[in-house]
């Protein structure tokens, strides 16, 4: 299992750097970069805070750990993303280990195929290839599952308290997800699940108390609430924005509910198989067969629905539904083949191939279609040559990392421009724009002033001439740049 997880991580290491950084990556890397470069735990990438404030966004544990990781391996696109490569290997091994101890999947081959289905999934591949917090959340969820298998009640209770304490800092969405799974466990197992639920709840209370003390002493507790519960990706934020601002965009997302089952293509395959399994299970079947079919379809329907209604269920959250649904689909398959003596014993391999083919291989194919020239390296070279250490830069998401390794301050489009932080703070201090021609107009509108290109076309790579970010500087008298 270690070898397979490592191979999947190695594929990501070899190819994911062909993709430029995107919004979420820039937002979660920026607090880590500020910490790394001695600017404190602050950010110029988030809409509700200024760079003078202690950063208080979702999943602060990931950015804090990422700062230490980059201190060890260096700063850059691959270096930031490589943290998730390690976490993916850990998550895969923990998930396989938990399956071995739980006994839900009895055959080693089935356990192996289940973990491959998970790690090569469509949404999970995006998580592994991106510098987001999802892989850390997977590790914590796998540890919760593994902790269930500990025989000593005292050790198990301590484990749940510790894991529960880490949940709030790992991600508010994970708090909701684990809470949902715990509630289902209590309904299913009643008394047996109560001690674990109580220990987990106590740990969550400790974790929330820690976040409250951390953010309130830094004067940003309200900002944290706005950035999590008050943002449009939560149901509370969507309703608040309807009432306060008359903004219906969050509520209008309800029409996108079917995408919760279709956006992650690997999950779409698995939920289809779960529906088939449910339909093929007779009422007089064994309790294990009936339970597996019901749990598979229940997981596949309940989790996306609940998370979507709680705010959103984008592709990078797909792992939350994929893991339990696939687990019970494979458990059903083992029992069905044994009970019916079916000759079609290779069906788990077929399911794995079907779910994986719409996942990892699609990203590999996209990466292989991109120019062999490393576009991120080309952008790095432009930033290194054109920017100065004392620059204040307004950058695209794709050029963020290249600008951040050189300049003092780097702002991106997601920074400020909200009711809490209107406009662009200190925009008069911006000395350079590092943006593509297609976003230049929007950048000038936010920063203001008159700008002239500093990067000459001859310095741009031939195969990325049309969309590679350029450096622009303020025009001075005579038409030259600063």
Order of alpha helices (4+ residues) and beta strands (2+ residues): alpha-alpha-alpha-alpha-alpha-alpha-alpha-alpha-alpha-alpha-alpha-alpha-alpha-alpha-alpha-alpha-alpha-alpha-alpha-alpha-beta-alpha-beta-beta-alpha-beta-beta
